[in-house]
């Protein structure tokens, strides 16, 4: 078993990475149903929480069927981070996670996310302010360093552990790489092999298949794997990795019927959470991913991403299901 404070996860847990505009309750629910062991909210601005910004507060919505779940915060001010951690605590997540990895310019420019990688002392102070302000386990997600010439994850891991964090997730790229190039897991393995490191180390970056997940587990020795982009439109990846890990065999690809069911559930759960109009609009981005690789699907896709009534979308889902029946009868 893997322990994060008082949270017990299975051996080799699979984590859903926090992703802006993706990791909301409807998407998390699908991933949980399909085997995710630990999930995180979209990252939340500490300054936004303190200002009582509606968008930031909405991201605090968590549900019991998602547990264990962590709420992820980011910011560059110690006092704001401490106060936001106390606000987060009021909704009773299982842990608080700090984002020191987001490479997006608007976050980095505020001295937050991956921007903190330039100043390890500040990173330590920010982390300590959160650890000391909450009774919840605190974890961190970060990158290898700012760029190739300043990979400092070895020092970062030791110093953050000293502040009292309970786990560390490391994305195998620098900030300069953004999401380009190949993730380098060698520094992650080095951190895991460090005899001074006692907390769980989770690897993140480029895991998009069961084979790769198990290959990286064995090659780099991490305690678990965090999956991000590969889960978008494919929440089944968690159970596929688990099945392969346990049996050495591959689960079949999700059927068209299963894809329709996932898309339909996502739509209805989004409407329940955000309201009908917003739910319809914000689910559109996911349809392309749910039906990726399906031959002759373009006419259906065009309708799914342009229709704006539940009735029309439901009719389209039914047509897709009927196309399955017709193709099976031929």
C-alpha positions in Angstrom: 0.0 0.0 0.0 1.0 3.6 -0.6 0.4 6.1 2.2 -0.1 9.8 1.9 -0.6 11.0 5.4 -3.7 9.2 6.6 -4.8 8.3 3.0 -4.2 4.7 2.0 -3.9 3.9 -1.8 -3.3 0.6 -3.4 0.1 -0.6 -4.5 1.1 1.3 -7.6 -1.8 3.8 -7.6 -2.9 5.6 -10.7 -3.6 9.3 -10.3 -5.6 11.7 -12.5 -3.5 14.8 -13.0 -5.1 18.2 -12.4 -5.8 19.8 -15.7 -7.3 23.3 -16.2 -10.7 23.3 -18.0 -10.7 19.5 -17.9 -10.5 18.0 -14.4 -14.0 19.1 -13.3 -16.5 16.9 -11.5 -18.1 15.3 -14.6 -14.8 14.3 -16.0 -13.4 13.2 -12.6 -16.5 11.0 -12.1 -15.9 9.2 -15.4 -12.2 8.6 -14.5 -13.1 7.4 -11.0 -15.6 4.9 -12.5 -12.9 3.7 -14.7 -10.2 3.0 -12.1 -8.5 6.3 -11.0 -7.2 5.9 -7.5 -6.6 9.5 -6.6 -7.8 12.7 -8.4 -7.3 16.4 -8.1 -9.4 19.4 -9.0 -8.4 21.9 -11.6 -5.8 24.3 -10.1 -7.3 27.2 -8.1 -5.7 30.6 -7.7 -5.0 31.5 -4.1 -5.7 35.1 -4.9 -8.9 34.2 -6.6 -10.1 32.3 -3.5 -9.3 35.2 -1.2 -11.1 37.6 -3.5 -14.1 35.2 -3.4 -13.9 34.9 -7.2 -16.9 32.9 -8.4 -14.9 30.8 -10.8 -12.3 29.9 -8.2 -15.0 29.0 -5.6 -16.8 26.8 -8.1 -13.7 24.7 -8.5 -14.0 23.8 -4.8 -17.0 21.6 -5.6 -16.1 18.0 -4.6 -18.3 15.0 -4.1 -18.1 12.0 -1.8 -18.0 9.5 -4.7 -14.7 11.1 -5.9 -12.8 10.4 -2.7 -9.9 10.4 -2.1 -9.6 13.8 -3.8 -7.2 16.7 -3.5 -7.8 20.3 -4.1 -4.9 22.0 -6.0 -3.9 25.6 -5.3 -1.3 27.9 -6.8 0.2 31.3 -6.0 3.3 33.2 -5.3 2.5 34.9 -2.0 3.0 33.1 1.3 0.2 34.8 3.2 -2.3 34.2 0.3 -1.3 30.5 0.0 -1.8 30.0 3.8 -5.2 31.7 3.8 -6.4 29.8 0.7 -5.3 26.5 2.3 -7.6 27.3 5.2 -10.4 28.2 2.9 -9.8 24.9 1.0 -10.0 23.0 4.3 -13.6 24.1 4.9 -14.9 21.9 2.1 -13.0 18.9 3.6 -11.0 17.4 0.7 -8.6 14.6 1.5 -5.5 16.6 0.8 -4.2 19.9 -0.4 -1.9 19.9 -3.4 0.4 22.8 -4.5 1.0 23.5 -8.2 4.6 24.3 -8.9 4.5 22.9 -12.4 2.0 24.8 -14.6 4.1 26.3 -17.4 1.5 28.7 -18.8 2.7 32.2 -19.2 -0.2 33.9 -17.4 0.6 31.8 -14.3 4.4 32.0 -14.5 4.3 35.8 -14.9 2.6 36.0 -11.5 5.5 34.2 -9.9 3.4 31.1 -9.5 3.2 27.5 -10.9 6.5 26.6 -12.7 7.6 30.2 -12.2 8.6 29.3 -8.7 11.2 26.8 -10.0 13.6 29.8 -10.4 13.5 30.4 -6.7 13.8 27.3 -4.5 13.8 29.3 -1.3 10.5 30.9 -2.2 9.1 27.4 -3.1 10.1 26.2 0.3 8.5 29.2 2.0 5.3 28.9 0.1 5.1 25.1 0.8 5.8 25.7 4.5 3.1 28.3 4.8 0.6 25.8 3.4 1.8 22.9 5.6 1.6 25.0 8.7 -1.9 26.4 8.0 -3.8 23.1 7.5 -4.2 19.7 9.3 -4.7 18.1 5.9 -1.9 16.2 4.1 -0.1 18.5 1.7 1.4 17.3 -1.6 3.2 19.0 -4.4 3.3 18.7 -8.2 6.2 20.2 -10.0 8.6 19.9 -12.9 12.3 19.0 -13.3 13.4 22.6 -13.3 13.1 25.8 -15.2 15.2 24.7 -18.2 17.7 22.1 -19.2 20.5 24.0 -17.5 18.7 24.4 -14.2 17.3 21.0 -13.4 17.1 21.2 -9.6 14.5 18.5 -8.7 17.0 16.6 -6.4 17.4 19.6 -4.1 13.7 20.5 -4.5 12.5 17.0 -3.4 14.7 17.0 -0.3 13.8 20.5 0.8 10.1 20.1 0.2 10.1 16.8 2.2 11.7 18.8 5.1 8.7 21.2 5.1 6.4 18.2 5.8 4.8 17.4 2.5 3.4 13.8 2.2 4.0 13.1 -1.5 5.6 14.6 -4.6 4.5 14.3 -8.2 7.1 15.1 -10.8 6.5 15.9 -14.5 9.5 14.8 -16.5 9.9 18.1 -18.4 11.3 21.5 -17.6 9.2 24.6 -17.8 11.0 25.6 -21.0 9.8 22.4 -22.7 6.2 23.2 -21.9 4.6 19.9 -23.3 7.0 19.5 -26.2 9.7 16.9 -26.6 9.9 13.7 -24.6 9.5 13.6 -20.9 12.8 12.5 -19.1 12.1 10.2 -16.2 15.7 9.6 -15.3 15.8 12.5 -12.8 12.5 11.2 -11.3 14.1 7.8 -10.8 17.1 9.5 -9.2 14.8 11.3 -6.7 13.0 8.0 -5.9 16.4 6.2 -5.4 17.7 8.9 -3.0 18.0 7.2 0.4 16.9 10.5 2.1 13.6 10.5 0.4 10.8 8.8 2.4 7.7 10.2 0.8 5.9 8.6 -2.2 7.2 9.8 -5.6 4.8 9.8 -8.5 5.9 10.1 -12.1 4.1 12.1 -14.7 4.5 12.7 -18.5 3.9 10.8 -21.7 2.1 7.7 -20.2 -0.4 6.9 -22.9 -0.7 3.0 -22.8 -0.7 0.1 -20.4 2.7 -1.1 -21.8 4.4 2.2 -21.2 2.9 2.5 -17.7 4.3 -0.8 -16.6 7.6 -0.3 -18.5 8.1 3.0 -16.7 7.1 1.5 -13.3 9.8 -1.2 -13.6 12.4 1.0 -15.2 12.1 4.1 -12.9 10.8 2.6 -9.7 8.2 5.2 -9.0 5.5 4.6 -6.3 2.7 5.4 -8.8 1.9 7.2 -12.0 0.0 10.4 -12.7 -1.9 10.5 -16.0 -3.1 13.7 -17.6 -3.7 14.2 -21.3 -4.0 10.5 -22.2 -7.2 10.3 -20.0 -8.9 13.1 -22.0 -11.6 11.3 -24.0 -10.2 8.0 -22.8 -11.0 7.5 -19.1 -10.7 3.8 -19.6 -6.9 4.1 -19.5 -6.8 3.6 -15.8 -8.6 0.2 -15.8 -6.6 -0.8 -18.9 -3.3 -0.2 -17.1 -4.5 -2.0 -14.0 -5.7 -5.0 -16.0 -2.4 -5.3 -17.9 -0.5 -4.9 -14.6 -2.4 -7.7 -13.0 -2.8 -10.1 -15.9 -0.3 -9.1 -18.6 -3.3 -9.0 -21.0 -4.9 -6.1 -22.8 -8.5 -5.1 -22.3 -10.4 -4.5 -25.6 -10.7 -1.0 -26.8 -14.0 0.6 -25.7 -16.9 -0.1 -28.0 -18.8 2.6 -29.8 -21.6 2.0 -27.4 -19.3 2.6 -24.4 -18.0 5.8 -26.0 -21.6 7.0 -26.5 -22.5 6.2 -22.9 -19.4 8.1 -21.7 -20.2 11.1 -23.8 -23.9 11.1 -22.8 -23.0 10.8 -19.1 -20.5 13.6 -19.4 -23.0 15.9 -20.9 -25.8 15.2 -18.4 -23.4 15.4 -15.4 -22.0 18.7 -16.8 -25.5 20.1 -17.1 -26.4 19.0 -13.6 -23.3 20.8 -12.2 -23.0 23.9 -14.4 -26.5 24.4 -15.8 -27.9 23.3 -19.2 -26.4 26.0 -21.4 -22.9 26.0 -19.9 -22.9 22.2 -19.6 -23.7 21.8 -23.4 -21.0 24.3 -24.4 -18.2 23.0 -22.2 -18.8 19.3 -23.1 -18.2 20.0 -26.8 -14.5 19.9 -26.5 -14.6 16.3 -25.2 -16.6 14.7 -28.1 -13.7 14.7 -30.5 -11.7 12.8 -28.0 -14.4 10.3 -27.1 -14.8 9.3 -30.7 -11.3 9.7 -31.9 -10.3 7.1 -34.5 -13.8 6.0 -35.3 -14.1 5.8 -39.1 -16.7 7.9 -41.0 -17.6 9.8 -37.8 -17.1 13.3 -39.1 -20.8 14.1 -39.8 -21.8 13.1 -36.3 -18.9 15.0 -34.8 -19.9 18.2 -36.6 -23.4 17.9 -35.1 -22.2 17.1 -31.6 -20.0 20.2 -31.5 -22.6 22.6 -33.0 -26.0 21.5 -31.7 -27.2 23.5 -28.7 -30.2 21.7 -27.4 -30.3 18.5 -25.2 -33.0 17.0 -27.4 -30.9 17.4 -30.6 -27.8 16.0 -28.9 -29.8 13.0 -27.6 -31.2 12.4 -31.0 -27.7 12.3 -32.4 -26.5 9.9 -29.7 -29.4 7.6 -30.6 -28.4 7.8 -34.3 -24.9 6.8 -33.5 -26.2 3.9 -31.5 -28.5 2.9 -34.4 -25.5 3.0 -36.7 -23.9 0.4 -34.4 -27.0 -1.9 -34.8 -27.0 -1.4 -38.6 -23.3 -2.2 -38.9 -23.7 -5.3 -36.8 -26.6 -6.5 -38.9 -24.7 -6.3 -42.2 
